[in-house]
Structures are given as C-alpha cells and as structure tokens.
Amino acid sequence: MAGHSSAVVARTGDNPFLRAVAVLSNLAGWCSAGMIVAAVAITCQMIIVRFVLNGSTVWQTEAVIYLVIAATLVGLPYVQRLRGHVNVDLIPLSLAPRPRFLLAMLTSLLSIVIVSIMLWYGFEYWHFAWDRGWRSDTVWGVRLWIPYLSIPVGFGLLLLQLIADLVAVVTGTDKPFGLE
C-alpha cells in the first residue's frame, strides 16, 4: 500500500548559511525550469523549420539535448531542497528518534562523499574540455566546455544543499529525513 510521507521542504530557521544555500537552490530550480522552457521552444522552432518550412536544422537537436541534461543537473539541489528525490522512508518511519538521527547522519555523510567524488570528476572532465578546446563533432561545433559546465555546477550546488541538510539536522533546525 502506497502512502504519502509527512516530509516537508528543508527548513532553514534563522541560520544564514542555510538561508543562503536555500536561495541558491531555488535559483538553480528557476534556471533549470528556464532551460526546460528554452528546450521546448527550440523543439517547436525545429518542428516548424523542418516540417512547415521544409528546411534543415543545424543546431537545434544538439542544443535541446544539452539544455535538458543541464536542466537535470542544475535542478538537483532544488529537488533535494524540496525532498523530491526518490526515497524509501519505510525504515526511517519505523525507527525511534535517536536511531533515525544516526541513520540520517550516515546517509547524509555517504551522500556528501559520493557527490563530492562526482563533483571532482565532473570538474576534471569540464577542465579537460576547456583546456584542450574540445568541440562537438557536429556542424554546429559547439565548444564542449559550455554544456559540460553544468556537471560541476550541478554537483557543486547539490553538495552545498546536502551539507546544508546535514547542518540543519545537526543543529536541530530540521528533523532527520524531514519527518515530524
């Protein structure tokens, strides 16, 4: 039987660090939404050019792919702030407050480690593209450091949000897993 969790948006309280990270995560969410809208607009333009005007498209497909991927990566911290990532809260719901707190610490620290690794390698990949002047093998020939920048930016902002979530739980500003 499926149920609905009582988890709410990550709380910030009066903590300036938590508020700053919340602002960045919300800004990332708006940027992500803007990229999705731009991708939809470009797709509509591409359809009109191809099927109404019977012309060819050069950059549209590639731009839409890069925008959707960037929207996904840049939107990660916003979704984390809203607690919208897929989770299984059966175990946290069944635990007493102290073990729930310890589980929250463990999962937060593991998430921070994993996202830090992704950030490190994402930055390295972006830097290779920047340093070596990589371009796509298409007619458009976009400089790949531009779309690849979404990797370190997205994971960097997600890391900040995860650290803010950990700080909120440790300081008592928020409950473990957002559960009351």
C-alpha positions in Angstrom: 0.0 0.0 0.0 1.4 3.3 -1.0 1.3 6.2 1.4 2.4 9.8 1.5 5.3 10.9 3.6 5.0 13.8 6.0 8.3 15.2 4.8 8.3 18.9 4.0 10.6 21.4 2.4 14.0 21.6 4.1 13.8 24.2 6.9 16.3 27.0 7.3 15.4 28.7 10.5 17.5 31.8 11.3 20.7 30.2 10.1 22.3 32.5 7.4 24.2 29.6 5.8 21.0 27.5 5.4 19.2 30.6 4.0 21.9 31.3 1.5 22.0 27.7 0.3 18.2 27.7 0.1 18.4 30.9 -2.1 21.0 29.2 -4.4 19.0 26.0 -4.6 15.8 28.0 -5.5 17.8 30.0 -8.1 19.1 26.7 -9.6 15.5 25.5 -9.7 14.4 28.6 -11.7 17.4 28.2 -14.0 16.5 24.6 -14.6 12.9 25.5 -15.4 14.1 28.2 -17.8 16.3 25.6 -19.6 13.4 23.3 -20.0 11.2 26.1 -21.4 14.0 27.0 -23.8 14.4 23.4 -24.9 10.7 23.2 -25.6 10.7 26.5 -27.5 13.7 25.3 -29.6 12.0 22.0 -30.3 8.9 23.9 -31.5 11.1 26.1 -33.7 12.8 23.0 -35.1 9.5 21.4 -35.9 8.3 24.5 -37.8 11.6 24.8 -39.7 11.7 21.1 -40.7 8.0 20.3 -41.4 6.4 23.6 -42.3 9.2 25.5 -44.0 10.9 22.3 -45.3 14.3 23.5 -44.2 17.2 21.8 -42.4 18.2 22.2 -38.8 21.8 22.6 -37.7 22.0 23.3 -34.0 18.5 22.6 -32.6 18.8 18.9 -31.7 22.1 19.3 -30.0 21.0 22.4 -28.1 17.9 20.7 -26.8 19.9 17.7 -25.6 22.4 19.9 -23.8 19.7 22.0 -22.3 17.7 19.0 -20.9 20.8 17.4 -19.5 21.9 20.8 -17.9 18.4 21.3 -16.5 18.6 17.9 -14.9 22.0 18.5 -13.3 21.4 22.2 -12.3 17.9 21.2 -10.9 19.4 18.6 -8.5 19.8 21.0 -5.5 16.3 22.3 -5.9 14.8 18.9 -5.9 16.9 18.0 -2.9 15.7 21.0 -1.0 12.1 20.0 -1.8 12.9 16.4 -0.8 11.7 15.4 -4.2 14.3 12.7 -4.9 13.0 9.2 -4.9 13.5 7.6 -1.4 12.3 4.8 0.7 11.2 6.1 4.1 9.9 2.8 5.5 13.0 2.3 7.7 13.2 5.9 8.9 9.4 5.9 9.7 9.8 2.8 11.8 12.8 3.9 13.8 12.8 5.7 17.1 14.2 9.3 17.1 17.8 8.5 18.1 18.4 5.7 15.5 16.6 7.8 12.9 19.0 10.6 13.7 22.0 8.3 13.3 20.7 6.9 10.1 20.2 10.4 8.8 23.8 11.2 9.7 25.1 8.1 7.9 23.1 8.6 4.7 23.9 12.3 4.6 27.6 11.7 5.0 27.6 8.9 2.4 25.7 11.2 0.0 28.2 14.0 0.6 31.1 11.7 -0.1 29.5 10.3 -3.3 28.5 13.8 -4.6 32.0 15.1 -3.8 33.5 12.4 -5.9 31.1 13.2 -8.8 32.0 16.9 -8.4 35.7 16.1 -8.5 35.5 14.0 -11.7 32.9 16.3 -13.2 35.2 19.3 -12.7 38.1 17.3 -14.1 36.1 16.4 -17.2 34.9 20.0 -17.7 38.5 21.2 -17.3 39.8 18.8 -20.0 37.2 20.1 -22.4 38.2 23.7 -21.5 41.9 23.2 -21.6 42.0 21.1 -24.8 39.5 23.1 -26.7 37.1 20.2 -27.3 34.3 20.8 -29.8 31.4 18.6 -30.8 31.7 16.6 -34.0 28.6 18.3 -35.5 28.1 21.0 -38.0 27.4 23.4 -35.1 30.7 22.5 -33.4 29.8 23.8 -30.0 32.7 24.3 -27.6 32.0 21.4 -25.2 33.2 23.2 -22.0 30.0 25.2 -22.2 27.5 22.3 -21.8 29.9 20.4 -19.6 30.0 23.2 -17.1 26.6 22.0 -15.9 28.3 18.9 -14.4 30.5 20.7 -11.8 27.9 23.5 -11.2 25.0 21.0 -10.7 27.0 18.7 -8.4 28.6 21.6 -6.6 25.2 23.1 -5.8 23.8 19.7 -4.8 26.8 19.2 -2.5 26.1 22.6 -0.8 22.4 21.6 -0.4 23.4 18.2 1.1 25.8 20.0 3.5 23.0 22.4 4.4 20.7 19.5 5.1 23.3 17.9 7.4 23.9 21.2 9.2 20.1 21.6 9.6 19.7 18.2 11.2 22.8 18.6 13.4 21.7 22.0 14.7 18.1 20.9 15.2 16.8 23.3 12.6 15.2 20.4 10.8 14.2 16.8 11.7 16.0 13.8 10.2 14.5 12.9 6.8 12.2 15.9 7.3 9.9 13.6 9.3 7.9 15.1 12.2 
